[in-house]
Amino acid sequence: MNVASSLIVPVVLAGGTGTRLWPVSRDSLPKQFQALSSERTLYQETLLRVSDPQLFTRPVVLTQDDFRFFARRQANEVAVEPTVVLEPVRRDSAPALLAAALIAQRLHGEDCLVLAVAADHVMLEREKFLATCRIAGAAAAEGRIVTFGIEPKGPETGYGYIRPGAPLATDGAFAVQAFVEKPDEATARRYVEEGYFWNSGNFLFPAALLIAEARRFEPEMVEAVQAAVELAADDLGFIRLDDKAFREAKPKSIDYAVMERTDKAAVVAGRFQWSDIGAWDALYELAPADEDGNVSRGPVALLDSRNSFIHSDGPLVSAIGLDGYSIVATEDAVLVMPTDRAQDVKALVADLKAKQHNAASEHIKAHRPWGTYQTICRGDRFHVKKIVVEPGARLSLQKHFHRAEHWVVVKGTAEVTIDDRVFEVHENQSTYIPLSGVHRLANPGKIPLELIEVQTGSYLGEDDIVRLEDVFGRI
C-alpha cells in the first residue's frame, strides 16, 4: 500500500450530545457547537486543527439532521468548507466511520488515508498534533489502522487504555497488544506504571483497509452502510445517507466492531495536550486557575473560595466559602455540585428527562436555519418570544390551527406575507397574523431582523406548524 504521499482526508464526527456537560450542552445544542475552552466552538477548533492544506484535504463532517445548519454555518465562520454528511439515525462510531470511509473514497480515491477525529475533543499544541498525524499517516500507509494514544498524566478511571506491543517500522508507532476497558483506580495506577496509553478514540487509517477489516467481522453492517451511501441523496448541498438502509446497520462502536478484533491495529503516542471534555471536571483541569485554585468563566464574583469551577453564560454568579465545588449557570438552569461528582450529571439529566422537564433537552434559545428564537415569558394561553432572522433569510410559508400571533419589529425591516398580501413592517411597527392565516416572515435587509412575537391560543406547541413552502426542505 503506497499512499504515504497523499493528503489525509479529515473526518469530523459531530453528532454527539454531551449529556455530562448539562446545562450548557443539551440535545438541542450539544457541546461540540458550544464555546467552552476558547472563543470558538469545539467544532470550529477541530476544523481549524485539520485545515493545513499541505497535509489535509477539505474535511468531511458527519452529523445529525438537526445540526446540519450549525455544521455549515460555524464552518463558514472560520472559512472552512466541509462536505457535510447527514446520519438519519445514531448508529455509534463504526457505521459512521464506515460511511465516512466510503465517501472519502468517492471524493479522493480508493487508496486515500482518513483521519477520524471527534468534534468535541480538545487537542492543544497544534504542531505536536500535526507531527503525530504525520507519524500515524506513515504507519497507516504501511497497512495499519492507527489509534492515537495519550501518555497518561495520572491514574484516570474515566478513559479506556491501550497496551502497546512491539515497535513497528515507523518510528514512534507500536502494534496494539490489547485494548482495555475503563479501570478502577488501583488498576489505572498499574496501567500508568506499565506504560499504557489512554485511548483517545481518534484514528488514522487507509479507507480500504478499514472497510475490508469491517467486512471480515461485521459483513452485514458493511452491506447496510454501503447501501446507505449508494442511495444517498443531495439535500440542499448536504449528503443525506439513505434512512432505511442506514437503520439496518447494527449500532456498535469502532472499538468493538473492528479495533479489538483486528491484527492490524497500531498506536502512536499523542504528545499534545488532550481531553475528551467528558464532564465539567475536565474543563476545570484544562483551564488556568487563579492563586486560590479557582477557574471561572463569565460574570463571576467569589469570596473566600478555593479549588472551585464556576461557569456562567449569563447571570452573575456569586459564591462565598466554596471549596472543591462547581457551579454552572445558564439563563434558565443552574447546576451546583462537588467537582468530584461531575460524572453524576448524566444520571441527573436522565432523571430530569424522565420527569419531562423541558430544560433537560431544550435551550431557552432555539437555533433554526434562519436564525434564533428565545422565550421571554410563557403562560397558560400565551407565549412571548424574541425572534432574530439573519440577513437574507426567510422562514417557511406556514399556518397554525391553534394560535394567532402578533409581531412587533424592534430592529431592521420585516417582509411579511399574510394570505395574498406581501408588505414591509419597519421598526416600532407591528402586524397581526390571525388563526389559520397563511404567513411568512423574511428579512430582506443587510442587518439582523429582531422582533417580539406574542402567541395567543389554546395550544402553543412548536408542532402546531403546517409548512406549505420551505427553502430548508422541512416540509
C-alpha positions in Angstrom: 0.0 0.0 0.0 1.7 3.2 -1.2 -0.4 6.2 0.0 2.1 8.0 2.2 2.4 10.9 -0.2 -1.3 11.5 -0.4 -3.2 14.2 1.5 -5.1 12.9 4.5 -8.9 13.2 4.4 -10.1 14.6 7.8 -13.4 13.2 9.0 -15.0 15.1 11.9 -17.6 13.2 13.9 -20.1 15.9 15.1 -23.2 14.0 16.1 -22.9 13.5 19.9 -24.9 15.0 22.7 -22.5 15.6 25.6 -25.0 15.0 28.4 -22.5 15.3 31.2 -21.9 19.0 30.3 -25.5 19.9 31.1 -26.9 22.6 31.4 -24.7 24.2 28.7 -24.8 21.1 26.5 -28.3 19.8 25.7 -29.9 17.8 22.9 -30.9 20.9 21.1 -27.4 22.3 21.0 -24.7 19.9 22.2 -21.2 20.6 23.4 -19.4 20.5 20.1 -21.2 23.6 18.9 -20.5 25.5 22.1 -17.6 27.7 23.0 -16.3 26.0 26.1 -12.5 26.2 26.0 -11.9 29.2 23.8 -13.8 31.9 22.0 -14.5 29.4 19.2 -16.7 26.4 19.5 -15.1 22.9 20.0 -16.3 22.0 16.4 -14.6 25.1 15.0 -11.4 24.4 16.8 -11.5 20.9 15.4 -12.0 22.1 11.8 -9.1 24.6 12.2 -6.8 21.9 13.6 -7.2 19.8 10.4 -7.0 22.8 8.0 -3.4 22.7 6.9 -3.6 22.3 3.1 -0.1 20.8 3.0 -1.4 17.8 5.0 -5.2 17.6 4.7 -7.9 17.7 2.1 -11.2 19.6 2.8 -12.9 17.9 5.7 -15.8 15.6 5.7 -18.3 16.2 8.6 -20.7 13.6 9.9 -23.6 15.0 11.9 -27.3 14.7 12.6 -30.1 16.3 10.6 -30.9 18.7 13.5 -27.4 20.1 13.5 -26.7 20.4 9.7 -27.1 24.1 9.5 -24.9 24.6 12.6 -22.2 22.5 11.0 -22.3 24.6 7.8 -22.7 28.0 9.4 -20.0 27.5 12.1 -17.6 26.1 9.5 -18.2 29.2 7.3 -17.4 31.4 10.2 -13.9 30.1 10.3 -13.6 30.0 6.5 -13.8 26.2 6.2 -16.0 24.5 3.5 -16.7 20.9 4.6 -18.6 18.1 2.9 -21.4 17.6 5.4 -22.9 14.1 5.6 -26.2 13.5 7.5 -26.8 10.4 9.5 -30.5 9.7 9.6 -30.2 7.9 13.0 -27.4 7.5 15.5 -25.6 4.1 15.0 -22.4 4.7 17.0 -19.0 5.2 15.6 -18.5 2.0 13.5 -21.3 2.7 10.9 -20.4 6.4 11.0 -16.7 5.8 10.2 -17.6 3.2 7.5 -19.8 5.8 5.8 -17.1 8.4 6.1 -14.5 6.0 4.6 -16.8 5.1 1.6 -17.5 8.8 0.9 -13.8 9.7 1.3 -13.0 7.1 -1.4 -15.6 8.6 -3.7 -14.0 12.0 -3.2 -10.3 11.2 -3.1 -9.8 7.7 -4.5 -9.8 4.1 -3.2 -6.4 4.3 -1.5 -7.0 7.5 0.5 -6.0 7.9 4.1 -8.6 9.0 6.6 -8.2 10.8 9.9 -11.2 10.4 12.1 -11.5 12.9 15.0 -14.2 13.8 17.4 -15.6 17.3 17.1 -16.0 17.7 20.9 -12.4 16.9 22.0 -9.8 19.5 23.0 -6.3 19.0 21.4 -3.9 21.8 22.3 -0.4 22.3 20.9 -1.4 22.1 17.3 2.1 21.5 15.9 2.6 18.4 18.1 -0.8 17.2 16.9 0.2 17.6 13.3 3.5 15.8 14.0 1.5 12.9 15.4 -0.7 12.8 12.3 2.4 12.5 10.1 3.7 9.6 12.2 0.3 7.9 12.1 0.0 8.6 8.4 3.3 6.8 7.7 2.2 3.8 9.9 -1.2 3.7 8.2 0.4 3.7 4.7 2.2 0.5 5.8 -1.2 -1.2 6.3 -2.3 -0.3 9.8 -5.4 1.2 11.5 -3.7 3.6 13.8 -5.2 4.9 17.0 -3.9 8.0 18.9 -2.8 7.0 22.4 -2.3 9.7 25.0 0.5 9.5 27.6 -1.4 9.4 30.9 -1.0 12.3 33.3 -2.3 10.1 36.2 -4.5 7.1 37.0 -7.6 8.3 35.3 -10.6 5.9 35.6 -12.8 7.7 33.0 -10.8 6.5 30.0 -10.1 3.2 28.3 -6.5 2.2 28.0 -4.2 0.7 25.3 -1.3 -1.7 26.0 1.3 -1.1 23.3 3.2 -4.0 21.9 6.2 -4.4 19.6 7.6 -1.3 17.8 6.8 -1.0 14.1 8.9 0.1 11.2 7.6 3.6 11.5 9.4 5.3 14.3 7.0 6.1 17.2 4.4 3.6 16.2 3.6 0.3 18.0 1.4 -2.7 17.4 -1.6 -2.8 19.8 -1.3 -5.6 22.2 -4.6 -5.0 23.9 -7.5 -2.5 24.4 -8.8 -2.5 28.0 -11.9 -1.0 29.5 -12.1 1.8 32.0 -10.4 0.5 35.1 -10.8 1.1 38.8 -8.2 3.4 40.5 -5.8 0.6 41.5 -5.8 -0.9 38.1 -5.4 2.5 36.5 -2.3 3.1 38.6 -0.8 -0.2 37.4 -1.6 0.7 33.8 0.2 4.0 34.1 3.2 2.3 35.7 3.4 -0.3 32.9 3.4 2.3 30.1 -0.2 2.0 28.9 -1.8 4.9 26.9 -5.2 6.5 27.3 -7.4 5.6 24.4 -8.4 8.9 22.8 -10.8 7.5 20.3 -9.2 9.2 17.3 -7.9 7.2 14.4 -6.0 7.4 11.1 -6.4 4.6 8.6 -6.5 3.6 4.9 -10.1 3.8 3.9 -9.9 0.5 2.0 -8.3 -1.3 5.0 -11.0 -0.2 7.5 -13.7 -1.3 5.1 -12.0 -4.7 4.5 -11.5 -5.4 8.2 -15.1 -4.4 9.0 -16.3 -6.7 6.3 -14.3 -9.6 8.0 -16.0 -9.0 11.3 -19.3 -7.2 10.6 -20.3 -8.0 7.0 -24.0 -7.1 7.5 -23.0 -3.7 8.9 -20.8 -3.0 5.9 -23.5 -4.1 3.5 -26.1 -1.8 5.1 -23.7 1.2 5.2 -22.7 0.7 1.6 -26.3 0.7 0.6 -26.9 3.9 2.6 -24.0 5.6 0.8 -25.0 4.3 -2.6 -28.6 5.5 -2.1 -27.5 8.8 -0.5 -29.3 11.9 -1.8 -28.2 15.5 -2.2 -30.3 17.7 0.2 -29.5 21.5 -0.2 -25.8 20.7 -0.6 -25.7 18.1 2.2 -25.2 14.4 1.6 -28.1 12.6 3.3 -27.5 8.9 3.9 -30.4 6.6 3.0 -32.6 6.3 6.0 -33.9 2.7 5.5 -30.5 1.2 4.6 -28.6 3.0 7.4 -31.1 1.8 10.0 -30.2 -1.8 9.1 -26.6 -1.2 10.4 -26.2 -2.6 13.9 -25.2 0.1 16.4 -21.7 -0.6 17.5 -18.5 1.4 18.4 -15.5 1.1 16.1 -13.5 -0.4 19.1 -15.9 -3.3 19.4 -16.6 -3.8 15.7 -13.0 -3.6 14.5 -10.2 -2.4 16.7 -10.4 -5.1 19.4 -10.6 -7.8 16.8 -8.1 -6.8 14.0 -4.5 -7.8 14.0 -3.7 -4.6 12.1 -4.2 -2.1 14.9 -1.4 0.2 15.8 -0.9 3.1 18.3 1.1 6.2 18.2 1.7 8.5 21.2 -0.1 11.8 21.0 2.2 14.1 23.0 -0.2 17.1 22.7 -2.5 18.1 25.5 -5.8 16.3 25.0 -9.2 15.9 26.7 -12.5 14.5 25.6 -14.2 17.1 27.8 -16.4 14.3 29.1 -17.5 16.3 32.2 -17.1 19.6 33.9 -14.1 18.5 35.9 -12.2 18.1 32.6 -12.7 21.8 31.8 -11.5 22.7 35.3 -8.3 20.7 34.8 -7.7 22.3 31.4 -8.1 25.9 32.3 -5.5 28.0 34.2 -6.5 28.6 37.8 -6.1 31.7 39.9 -3.9 31.8 43.0 -6.7 30.2 45.1 -7.1 27.3 42.6 -10.4 28.7 41.2 -11.3 28.6 37.5 -14.1 31.0 36.3 -15.7 31.9 33.0 -18.3 34.6 32.6 -19.7 37.0 35.2 -18.4 35.5 38.5 -17.7 37.0 41.9 -16.1 34.8 44.6 -15.3 35.4 48.3 -13.1 33.1 50.4 -13.4 30.3 47.9 -10.8 27.7 46.7 -10.4 24.9 44.2 -13.7 25.6 42.5 -15.0 25.9 39.0 -17.7 28.5 38.0 -19.1 28.9 34.5 -21.8 31.4 33.7 -23.4 32.0 30.3 -25.5 34.9 31.6 -26.4 35.7 35.2 -23.8 37.0 37.7 -22.8 34.0 39.9 -21.7 35.0 43.4 -20.4 32.5 46.0 -18.9 32.5 49.4 -16.8 29.8 51.1 -16.6 27.3 48.3 -14.0 24.5 48.3 -14.0 21.9 45.6 -17.3 22.8 44.1 -18.6 23.5 40.6 -21.3 25.9 39.6 -22.6 26.1 36.0 -25.3 28.7 35.2 -27.3 29.4 32.1 -30.3 31.7 31.6 -32.7 29.0 32.7 -30.8 26.5 34.8 -28.2 26.3 37.5 -26.1 23.2 38.4 -24.3 23.0 41.8 -22.2 20.0 42.8 -18.9 18.9 44.3 -16.5 18.8 41.4 -15.6 15.2 42.0 -19.3 14.3 41.3 -19.1 15.6 37.7 -19.8 12.1 36.2 -23.1 12.0 38.0 -24.6 14.8 35.8 -25.6 12.2 33.3 -27.9 10.5 35.9 -29.3 13.9 36.9 -30.2 14.7 33.3 -31.8 11.3 32.8 -34.0 11.9 35.9 -35.0 15.4 34.5 -35.9 13.8 31.2 -38.0 11.1 32.9 -39.9 13.9 34.7 -40.3 15.6 31.2 -38.5 18.8 32.3 -38.1 20.9 29.2 -34.7 22.2 30.3 -33.2 18.7 30.3 -33.1 18.8 26.5 -34.0 22.2 25.2 -32.2 25.5 25.5 -34.2 28.7 26.2 -32.7 30.0 22.9 -33.6 27.7 20.0 -31.5 27.8 16.8 -33.0 27.4 13.4 -31.6 27.6 9.9 -32.9 31.1 9.5 -31.8 32.5 12.9 -33.0 32.1 16.6 -35.9 32.5 18.8 -35.9 32.8 22.6 -38.6 32.6 25.2 -39.2 35.7 27.2 -42.3 34.8 29.0 -44.8 31.9 28.9 -48.2 31.5 30.4 -51.4 29.3 30.1 -52.6 30.8 26.8 -49.7 33.0 25.7 -46.1 32.7 24.8 -43.8 35.7 24.2 -40.6 35.2 22.1 -37.7 37.3 20.8 -37.1 36.3 17.2 -33.9 37.1 15.2 -33.8 36.5 11.5 -30.4 36.6 9.7 -30.0 38.9 6.7 -31.5 37.4 3.6 -33.1 34.6 5.4 -36.8 33.6 5.3 -39.0 31.3 7.4 -41.3 28.7 5.8 -44.7 29.7 4.4 -46.9 28.2 7.2 -50.1 28.3 9.2 -51.2 27.4 12.7 -54.5 25.8 13.7 -54.5 26.7 17.4 -52.8 30.1 17.8 -52.7 33.7 16.5 -49.6 35.8 16.5 -48.7 39.5 17.0 -45.3 40.7 15.6 -43.6 43.9 16.8 -40.4 44.8 14.9 -37.7 46.3 17.2 -34.8 46.3 14.7 -34.5 46.1 11.0 -37.2 45.6 8.4 -39.5 42.6 8.1 -41.1 41.4 4.9 -44.4 39.8 5.9 -46.7 37.6 3.9 -50.2 37.1 5.2 -52.5 35.2 2.8 -52.4 37.1 -0.5 -50.7 40.3 0.9 -46.9 40.9 1.0 -45.8 44.1 2.8 -43.0 45.5 4.9 -43.1 46.2 8.7 -40.5 48.6 10.0 -39.1 49.4 13.5 -41.7 50.3 16.0 -44.5 48.9 13.8 -46.5 45.7 14.3 -48.8 43.3 12.5 -51.3 40.6 13.4 -51.5 37.0 12.0 -55.0 35.5 12.6 -55.7 31.9 13.4 -55.0 29.7 10.3 -53.7 32.6 8.4 -51.1 31.6 5.8 -48.0 33.6 6.6 -44.2 34.0 6.1 -41.6 36.2 7.8 -38.4 37.2 5.8 -35.5 39.6 6.3 -34.7 41.5 3.1 -32.2 43.7 4.8 -28.4 43.6 5.5 -28.7 43.6 9.3 -30.4 41.0 11.6 -34.1 41.5 11.9 -35.3 41.4 15.5 -38.9 41.3 16.6 -41.1 40.3 19.5 -43.7 37.7 18.9 -46.7 37.2 21.1 -48.6 34.0 20.6 -52.1 33.5 22.0 -54.3 30.5 21.7 -55.4 27.1 23.1 -52.3 25.2 22.1 -48.8 26.8 21.7 -46.6 23.8 21.0 -43.9 24.0 18.3 -45.6 21.1 16.5 -48.6 23.3 15.6 -46.9 24.3 12.3 -48.1 23.3 8.8 -45.4 24.2 6.4 -46.6 24.9 2.8 -43.2 26.0 1.3 -39.8 25.9 2.8 -36.4 26.7 1.4 -34.7 24.4 4.0 -36.6 21.3 2.9 -38.5 20.7 6.1 -41.9 20.0 4.6 
